[in-house]
Amino acid sequence: MFTCCVYLLVVLLHACTSVDIERLISERQSITKSENDDREYRYLRLANGLRLVLILDLDTERSGVSLSVYRGNYSDPEAYQGLAHFLEHMLFIATEKYPEVDGYFNFIESHGGFSNAYTDNDHTNVLR
């Protein structure tokens, strides 16, 4: 199951630029919000079960994403303690598009971005 969740994370990050997301949506729901909140929200569930909350705020100049995968240190196999944390680090070390070790992070920072991640006992979170 942990491998499947990590694979979903990689697919999601790759798919953000190359796949028609409308084709992947299996469910939409409205979100109840305060009358004082002028942001727009959309809740989507993709065909692969991944749930998204999209927020549109026209008053901001930046965008961001946070992804939580509900697998963490408690999901480590007995023989491979620390695997979840190791995989968190390995996800963005080098990719085909950014083959240098820090290539992806340098790209984000050179465009004013920020990146962080952590592995907790029951989940792993990536913030971009």
SULGIHU-V827622 format. One line per field, one symbol per residue. phi: phi as a letter, one per 30 degrees, with the letter a starting at -180 (. if undefined). psi: psi as a letter, one per 30 degrees, with the letter a starting at -180 (. if undefined). burial: + if it has 9 or more other C-alpha atoms within 8 Angstrom, else -. A space follows every 10 residues. Layout:
# SULGIHU-V827622
phi=???
psi=???
burial=???
This chain:
# SULGIHU-V827622
phi=.deddddddd dddddecbbd dedcdcabbd cdbdddccdc bbcbbdedjd cbbcbcbdcc cbbabbbccd bbedcddedb djdddddedd ebdabddbdd eceddddddd cicbbaaacc dcabbbbb
psi=eeeeeeeeee eeeefffgkj feffkfkkll kklkffjglk kkkkklfgfk kkjkkjjfgl flllkkkkkh kbeffkkefh kfeeeeeeef egekleeifl egeeeeeeef gglkklllka eflkkkk.
burial=----++--++ ---------- ---++--+-- ---------- ++++++---- -+-------- --------+- +++-++---- --+++-++-- -++++--+-+ --+++--++- ----+-+++- -+++++++
